């Protein structure tokens, strides 16, 4: 069994601050729903009856993207934060995600707006 490196709540909060400061500095910074944030950050580690809900690092990354993007734990930049968290989570686990910024934005918006659900 491979040990995965997960993002912490503090790391995801820092990602959100960075996204707002870089791309939309006039937007409000902060956590709107702390419970939703914690739930989203812990989603890749979900297990039931001793079994991991998400078996692969890719499934875990998708769960993180979906949870952060749909739970809207922050006042602003939820989708940007979700996508960046996905990329960093993959990097922490020795996988590298490359996509041009416009395609990354389109991918994230389409994924979250059409409400693709990741089966558990």
N, C-alpha and C positions, 0 to 999 in steps of 0.2 A: 504494500500500500504506500503510495506516494504522499508525502506530507505537503500540503498546500500552504502558501503564505496568503493570509487574508488581510484586507484593509481594515483599519480601526475606524471607529466613529470620528475620532479626532482627525485622521488623515482625510476622510471624506469631507469633513467640515473645511479643512484647509484647501482641498480641491475646489470647493464651492467658492470660497473667498477669492482664490486665484482666478477662477473663471470670470467672476464679476469684475474684479479689479482690472483684468486684461481686456474684456470685451464690452462691458457695460457698466462703467464705474458710477453712473448715476443711480443704479438700481440699489434697492435695500439689500443689505447683507444680513444673513442670520438664519437660524433654524426656526421654522414656523411650527413644526410638529416633531418634538424630540422623540416621541414613541415611534413615529413612522420612520424616522432616520435610523434609529437603533434596529428596528425590524428589518429595514432594507439592507443595512450593512451586514446583519447576521444571516440573511436569507441564503447565501451560498453554503452556509454550514448546517442547514436544516437537516434533521434526521428524524426518523420515526421507527420505533421498534428495533433500534440498533442499526438501522440501515440508513446510509446517506441518501437524501432525496435527490441530490444531483451528483451523479457518479464521476463525471469527467470535469476537468478544469474548464472546458468550453461551456458545459451546462451550468457550472457555478458562475461563470462570467455572465452568461445570459440571464441568470436569476438576479444577479446584482444590477444589471442594466434595467431589467424590467421593474424591479422593486423600487430602485431610486427614481426612475423616470415616471412611474405611475403613482407612487405614494406622495409625491410632491412635498417632501419634508422641509424644503427651504422656501424662503419667500420668492427667490428668483433663481434662474439658471439651473433648474432641475435637470433638464435634458442634457445640457453641456456637462454638468457634473456627473451625470449617469454615464455618459459616453467616456469621459476622461477616466472615471473610476474603472470602467471596463478595461481600458487600455493599460492602466497602471496595474490592475490586478493580473492581467495576462503577463505583463513584463515581470512582475514579482515572481511569477511562476515559469520564468524562462521562455515565454512565448512573446512574439512581437507582432503587433497589429499595425499594418500600414494601409492608409487610405487617404486620398486627398481630402482637404477640409470640407469642400462642398459635398462630396459623396458621403462623408461621415455625418454631416448635418442631415442630409436627406435620409440616410439610413436610420438614424436615431428618431427623427420625426415620424417617418413612416412606421417604424417598429412600434412606437408608442401610441401614435394617433389611431392606427387601425386596430389597436388593442390586441396585438398578437400575444397570446398567453403561452407561457412556457409550461408544458404539462409536468405535474409532479407525480 
